[in-house]
Amino acid sequence: LLPYHMRYKLYNQWRKPFLEKESLRATTTARSSHQRAPKKRSKYIKPLPIIESEVQTGLASRATLKRLSKDNVKDMGRQLSKYAHNNPLVVFTKILNQIESYDNLIIMMVETFRFVSVLG
């Protein structure tokens, strides 16, 4: 387990150049600006495999959250924990967005968090 400040520095580095599709947009604009004016450089461009992993994790977690109900909390919680192990920021951003929209999901999300790893 990492100390609190180290863990959140790590999360900040993962999130800094956006998540999912936004990072892809930032990457394409940064690359197109490199071709036009080589003097302008962005600080960090995510590699495409990382962006692809974020998008796939976001789509899978979104589909799992749509299927979540009181009856299948344990199964869906295990699936979400697998996705959160892959990319926790994407999954927890989706979960927070769902909780903001639907208050009745809070109790189910607490049950789901039992299966999440320590890093998540």
C-alpha positions in Angstrom: 0.0 0.0 0.0 1.4 3.4 -1.0 1.3 6.4 1.3 -1.7 8.7 0.8 0.3 11.5 -0.9 2.2 9.2 -3.2 -1.0 7.4 -4.3 -2.7 10.7 -5.2 0.3 11.9 -7.1 0.1 8.7 -9.1 -3.6 9.3 -9.7 -2.9 12.8 -10.8 -0.3 11.7 -13.3 -2.7 9.1 -14.8 -5.5 11.7 -15.0 -3.5 14.8 -16.0 -3.8 14.5 -19.8 -7.5 13.6 -19.6 -9.3 10.2 -19.6 -10.8 8.1 -22.4 -12.0 10.0 -25.5 -10.8 13.4 -24.3 -7.2 12.2 -24.2 -7.6 10.9 -27.7 -8.8 14.3 -28.8 -5.9 16.0 -27.0 -3.5 13.6 -28.6 -4.7 14.2 -32.1 -4.8 17.9 -31.7 -1.3 17.9 -30.2 0.0 15.7 -33.1 -1.6 17.9 -35.7 -0.2 21.0 -34.1 3.3 19.4 -34.2 3.0 19.0 -38.0 2.0 22.6 -38.5 4.2 24.3 -36.0 7.0 22.2 -34.4 7.8 24.9 -31.8 4.6 24.1 -29.9 4.8 20.9 -27.8 2.4 19.5 -25.3 3.8 18.4 -22.0 2.6 14.8 -22.2 0.9 12.8 -24.9 -0.5 9.4 -23.9 0.4 6.4 -26.0 -2.5 5.1 -28.1 -2.6 1.7 -26.4 -3.2 3.4 -23.0 -6.0 5.5 -24.5 -7.5 2.3 -26.1 -7.4 0.6 -22.8 -9.1 3.5 -21.1 -11.9 3.6 -23.7 -12.4 -0.2 -23.5 -12.5 0.0 -19.7 -15.0 2.9 -19.8 -17.3 1.1 -22.3 -17.2 -2.2 -20.3 -17.8 -0.5 -16.9 -20.6 1.6 -18.4 -22.3 -1.6 -19.7 -21.8 -3.3 -16.3 -23.3 -0.4 -14.5 -26.4 -0.4 -16.7 -27.0 -4.1 -15.8 -26.5 -3.6 -12.1 -29.5 -4.4 -9.9 -30.2 -5.5 -6.3 -30.2 -9.2 -7.4 -26.8 -9.3 -9.1 -24.7 -6.9 -7.0 -22.1 -9.6 -6.2 -21.6 -10.6 -9.9 -21.5 -7.1 -11.2 -19.3 -6.0 -8.3 -16.7 -8.6 -9.3 -16.8 -7.5 -12.9 -16.4 -3.8 -11.9 -13.5 -4.7 -9.6 -11.7 -6.4 -12.5 -12.2 -3.2 -14.6 -11.1 -1.1 -11.7 -8.0 -3.1 -11.3 -7.2 -2.3 -15.0 -7.9 1.4 -14.8 -9.4 2.7 -11.5 -9.8 6.3 -12.5 -12.1 5.6 -15.5 -14.3 3.2 -13.5 -14.6 5.4 -10.4 -15.4 8.4 -12.6 -18.2 6.4 -14.2 -19.4 5.2 -10.8 -19.5 8.8 -9.4 -21.4 10.0 -12.4 -24.0 7.3 -11.9 -24.3 8.0 -8.2 -24.8 11.7 -8.8 -27.7 10.8 -11.2 -29.3 8.0 -9.2 -29.3 8.1 -5.4 -30.5 4.6 -5.0 -27.2 3.2 -6.3 -25.2 4.3 -3.3 -25.9 1.2 -1.2 -25.2 -1.1 -4.2 -21.9 0.7 -4.9 -20.8 0.2 -1.3 -21.5 -3.5 -1.7 -19.5 -3.4 -5.0 -16.5 -1.8 -3.4 -15.9 -4.9 -1.3 -14.3 -6.6 -4.3 -12.0 -3.7 -5.3 -8.3 -4.1 -4.8 -6.2 -1.9 -2.4 -4.8 0.2 -5.3 -8.3 1.0 -6.5 
